[in-house]
Each structure stands twice: as C-alpha cells, then as structure tokens.
Amino acid sequence: MDRVRLPAGRRRRAAALTALGTVVALVATACGGGPPPDPKAKDLDALYQEARAEGSVIWFAPKPESQMRPAIDAFQKKYPGIKVKYTNKKAPDLVTQLNVEQAANRVSFDVSNAGGLTVLPSLDMAAKVDWSDFKVPSDQVFDSNFVYVWAVPKVWAYNTKVVPRKDVPSSWDDVLDSRWKSGRLTIESRGSFMTVWAQDSALGTGAGLDYAARLATLNPHYTENTTQAHANIVSGQTPVGTDLINLVLDDQSKGAPIAVAPVGPTNANKSYLFVPKGSPHPAAGRLLTAFLASAEGQAALVDTYNSVIPSNTDCTDAATNKVIGALCQAGVKWYSETDVKQYEKFSAFFPKVEDALGTDVD
C-alpha cells in the first residue's frame, strides 16, 4: 500500500474554508443585539428556573449523537421544559467556528467541547463560571472554567480476524516489527497517539521523535484523524493501528472484529465541556454541563464509554467502568493531563512528531 502523506497546508486550508463559511452565515443572519446576560443563579434550583425560561440548550461535541442520547434523555427527564439540541462537530471545527462567532458577537451554541490540541485555543473562549455553585466536583474543574466529563484513551488496536493472537503487538517496540511494514499499520497523521511520550518521563520527547522517525520507515498508511484509522482496522484493510478505546468498545459491542492491543503506556486524553462567552442560553448551558459532571450524568454516559476515569492508572472501578476494565484487562497503563503547562508542552511536541512522521509537508 502506498504511503499517504497528509499535508498540514491542506488542513489549514480546510480550517480557513470552515471559518469563511461561518463568517458568511453570520453576516447573512446578523440582526444586531448583544448576548444575553450571564445567569444570576447561585445554586442548581435557581439555575434550573433560569434555564427553563430559556427553553433549550445547544450542545456541540465531537461524538455521535447515539453515544450522547442516554445522557440527553436523562437530562431532559430531570429538567423538563429544556430541550437539548445536539450537533456532532469535530473539535478543531468547533474552535474555528466559535472564534469567528465570538468576534461577530453572535455565538450559536451553549456548550462546547475541548480536548488535546483544542484546549489552549479554547481557554479564552470560555465564560467565567464558579462551578462550585452548581455542585461540580472540584477535581473535575480544570483551569476554573472547564469541566472534565469524559476521557478518550488513545490505544493501539487490531483486527481479530486478520491478526493471529501470537502476532498481536504487546509493546511500542513490537509495533516497529517488520511484519507491519508497507501499509499494514494505519496511524493518524497528527501524531496525537504519541502524547504519552511527552507525559511519561521514562519515555521522553527526544526518544518519542526518534520512535516516530523509525515508525515512518515502515511506510504506514496515514489518515487525517483517528476515526478513519479505526475504520481501516475494523475493515481489515490495515489490521493494526492507532485508535480510541471508546470507538473500539462501541464497535466491539456490535460484533466488529476489533480489540485493544496491550501496547502501553498511553494517554487517556481528558475531554472538557465549557459554556462559551456570549452563548444564547447561558443558564441552560451551565445546567447541562453541571448535570453531565454529576454522578447522575456520569451514570448516563458510562455505558456509552464516555465517562470520567482516574488521571493515572487505577483499576479499582474496572468491574463497573468498561473503559477502565478494557484498559486494565489489556494491561495498558495510562496517564492524563493535569495542568495547562502539559498542554503547552504538547503543542510544541506534536508539530515535531509530524515532521518525524513525514506528514507535516506543504
């Protein structure tokens, strides 16, 4: 299989087109007036009354609606009179759209998502919220205004019909075996699967760049994102590759021939929700975010593989949390982000990874 090189320039042009389209839409529909004032509520009961007066909440996140549906239904049952309008939108597109909409003083949604490389550019877009007023656990609040609601662990996965058990990679070094050369590996070109090399001091960024360069010599099949890599593994087109455990478990439950390879350690990327400055329904946005962070909201999310997990390897809840259970069963250790400085480190590391992989070309 030919090596696919995905130029960074192409991704930048796509982002620019997205922004341009949003600007055109805003200009066409702008009708004046500023955003509604921030809620005055200081507890959940008062917040609910303000949110019910708003009547709806618009939520954008990079997840299929089917995975969010149990949580949406649970929220609407607990808080009748507030309709959730959900849109599945990729995180980079969210950043682009929100940046343009805030500049135009016409934000179109109330709850946004940030994770990985979209954390830093999203920080200044978030409204200031004292989440303790709404009973959000302090260990789920990040940088004051973000709320940790689920993790997206990055894993290596394999097709169980194509790869014999004896050949399944069990370490990062095993992935470099020559049996996986010439397109039998599929990896996402942005290099986010390498995050743990910038987290774990036993690995390190220098060693990570050397690893990425050696990985590139296998001529893997590069994809623009992990969802595409996942589809290649499920089909058997490229039997081993980078993946997200949430996607693996979801397709496993539907009978797909895919499993987590015991390659570790890995990054359990935290995903945050926040209410954008200038959102049209700020009370409802706060209420939905607080609900998703609560025990009740987490219970609605856990069966679709989207719940909070510990920041570092901890198998205590392996029996009740399928994401933790799958990681622990495969023997994969994980690390999550804990502060802004780590995201700053990642933003400097990933472009170098792309250079080493040969995917950052104009």
N, C-alpha and C positions, 0 to 999 in steps of 0.2 A: 504494500500500500504506500502511495506517495505521501511524503511528509507535507502536512498542511501548515502553512505559515500565515498566521493571522496578524496583519499589521496594526500597530497602535493607531496609525493615521486613520485607518478605516473606522476604528471605534470612535475616535474623536469626531470624525465627520458625521457618524450616526448620532452622536450626542448633540452635535450642533443642529442637525436637522430636527431632532426632537424639540430642542429649545425654540427653534424658529417656528415650528408648528404651534407650539404653545403660545408664543407671542402673538401669532396671527389670530388664534382663537380668542385670546384675551382682548385684543384690540377690537375684534368684531363684536364682542359681547359686553364690553365695559359699559357701565351705566352710572358710574360715579358712586360716591358714598364710601365711607371707611369701614373697616372691620368692626364687628360687634365688640363691646367691652368685655374684658375678662370677667369671669364669674366672681361674685362676692362670697359664695358659699365657703364655709369652713368645716363642713362635715358632709358625710355622704347623703344624709336625708335632705339637707338643703340643696346639695348639688343635684340630686335627682329632680327636685322641683324645678330648678332652672333648666335642666336638660329636657324635661318633659315639655316645658314651654317651647323649647327649640324644635322638638318633634322628631329629629332624625340625627344620625351621626354618619359621616362619610369616612370610610376607613380604606386606606391604600396600603397594601403589603405584598411582598413577592412570594405569595403562597397560593395554590389553587383554592378556590372558594370551598371546594368539598372538604378540605382539611380544616377550614375555619368555621364551617357550618355548625358543628356541635356547640362551639363557644358562642357563636352569634345567636343561636336558638336559646341557649341558657341565659344570655344577657337579656334578650327580649322578653323572656318569661319572668325574669326577676324584676325588670324595669319596663312594664307595659307602657305603651304610649311613645316609645322611642324606636324608630325603625333604623336598622343598620343597613347601610348601602355600601357594599364591599366591592373593591376592584383589585384584581391581581395585577401588580405592576412591578417590574424589575427595580431593584434598589437604585442603581445608577440613574435610571429614568426618573425616579422619584426626586432625587437631588436636583436634577436639571429642571424639572417642572416646578418644583417648589421655589427654587431660586428665582425663576422668571416671574412666577405668580406673586411672590412677596415684593419684588421690585415694582410690580404693577399695582400693588395694594389690592389684589383680588385673588386670595387663596381659595381653592375649590374643595379642599378636604380637611378633615378634622383630626385624623390620627395617621401618623406616618411611621415608617419603619427605617431603622438604621442598623447597620452591621458591617464589620470588616472595614473596607476602604471608604464606606459612606458615612462612617461615624464622624470623622473630623469635619468634613464639609457641612454636616447637619447640625453641629453643636450650636452655631449661632442662629439657626432657624427655629429652634425650639422656644416655646413660650416658657416663662418662668412659672414654676408650679411648686408649691410646698406639698409634696406628695404625702407627707405625714398627716396632713389634714384629712386625707381620704384613706387612711389605714394601709397604705402601701408599705410592705416590709422594708426597713432601711437598707438591708443587704441587697435589695433589688433595684435600688435607686443609684443611677450612675451619673456622675458629674451634675448633680442637682436636678436636672430636668428630664433625663432619660429613665425609662423603666424597663428592666430586664424581664422579658416574658417567655422566651424560649431560647434554646441553644440549637445550633446547627453544626454538629460534629462532622468534620471532614474525614473521610475514610478512603482506603483502597478497597475496591470491591471486585468480584469476579463472577463469571458466568458458570454456574454449577454444572451445566450440561457440556460445556466445552473444555473446562479446565479440570483435569483429574485432581483428586484431593492431594496426592503426593506432590503435585506441582504448584499448589497454591502458595504464593509468596507469604512468608511469615516475618519478614523484616524489611526495612528500607533497602538493605543491600540485596535482598532476594529480587527486588523489583528490577535491579540492574542486570539480572541474568540474561544471557544472550538469547534464551528461548523467547524473550518478549520483544526482540528487535523487529524492525521492518513493519511497523504498524499494528503489532499485536497488543500494544498499550494505547489507551486513549487518555489524554490528560487535558485539563482546561488551561488555556494558554496564559491566563493572567497570573498563574503561579500561586494562587491563594492556598493551595494544598500544602505549600511549603511553609506556612505560617509558623508551625511549631519549631522550625529551625531558628526562628528569631525569638522564641519564647524559652526554650529549654537550653540552659547554659551548657549542658552536656553535649548538645549538638552545635549550635552557634551559627551565625550568619555566614562567616567565611567558609565553613565546611558545607553549609547549605548551598552556596553558589557553586562550589566545586561539584556537589552532588547533582545540581541542576544541569551543569555542563556535561557530566557523564550520562545523565538521563537523555539529553538531547542526541547523543551519539547513537542511541537505539532507533532513531527516526520514528518517534511515536506519532500517533495521529492526534493533532491538536484540535480542540474545539473551543468555541468562543466562550462557553460557560459550562458549568458542571452538569446542568440538566441535559445538555446534548451529549456529554460524556456518558452519563447514566444510560441514556437511550442506546448508545452503542454497545454498552456492556450487556444490557438486557437482550438485545437482538443477537449477541454473539459476534457481531461484526468485528469488535475489538474486545477480546474476552477478559481483559484486566484493565482497570483504570481508576482514576480519581472520582470520588462520588461524595454524596452527602448521605449520612445514615438515615435521615428522615425519608429520602427517596427510596433507599434500599428496602427499608422496612415496609413502606407503603406498597411497593410492588411485590414484595415477598408475600404480603397478606392476600394478594390477588393471584398467587401461584406462579409468579415470574421466577425464572431460574437464576437468582442472584443472591449473593451472600457477602458478608463483611469479611475481608481478608485480615488475618491477625498481624497487620503491619502497624507498628506504633513506635514512639508515642505520636499523638496527633493533637490537632487544635479543635476544641469544642467552641466554635465561634458563637459569641453571645449576640442575640438579636434584641434590639430595644424598640420600644414604642415611644413616641412623643407627640405632644399637641403642637402643631406649628403656630408661630406667631400669626395673628390675623385670620385664624380659622373661622369658618362661618358658624359653627356650632361649638364654641369653646367649652361649655359646660358638659355637653354630651361627649365631647372628645375626652375630657378628663374622667368622666364617669366610666366610659368603656375601657380606657387604659387601666384605671384602678381595678375594675372588675377582672380583667384578664390577668392581673398580677395577684389577685386574691386566691385563696385556697379553692373557692368555688370555680373561678375561671380556669385555674390550672387543672382542676379535675375534668373540665370540659375539653381541655386541649391535649391532655396526656395520651389519650387513646389514638390521637392522630399524629403522635410522635413529635409534638411541638412544645414540650414543657420546659421549665427551668430545670437545670441539673447542676450539681456542685461545680465550683470553679476548677477543682482538681480531682483526680481520680478518687472516687468514693463509691463503693459498690453496695452500700447499706440498703439502698432502695431498689436494687436490681430486680427483685421479685414483683414490684408494683409499677416500675417505670421501664417501659420497653426499650427506650433509648439507652438508659444506663445498663439494662440487662443485656442488650446486644453487644455493647462495648466490653462489658465485663466477661461475657461468655467467650468473646473472641480474644480476650486477654490484651485489649488495647488500652493503654494509659492515655489520659488526656489532660490538657491544660486550657484554661480560658483566660481572657483578658481581664485585668483588674484596674487599670488606670489609663488616663489619656496618653501618658508617655509611651505605653506599649503601642498604641495606635500610631503615634508619630514614628516609632521605630519601624512598624510595618510599612508605612507609606514610603519610607526610604528604601526598604528592603525589596519590595515587590518589583519595582522597575528594574532592579539589578537581576532579579530572578528571570524576568522576561528577556533581558539581554543574554543571560546564560542559556536559556532555552532556545533562543533564536526566534522568539515570537514578537519582539518589540522592534519591528522594522518599518520604515516608511515606504 
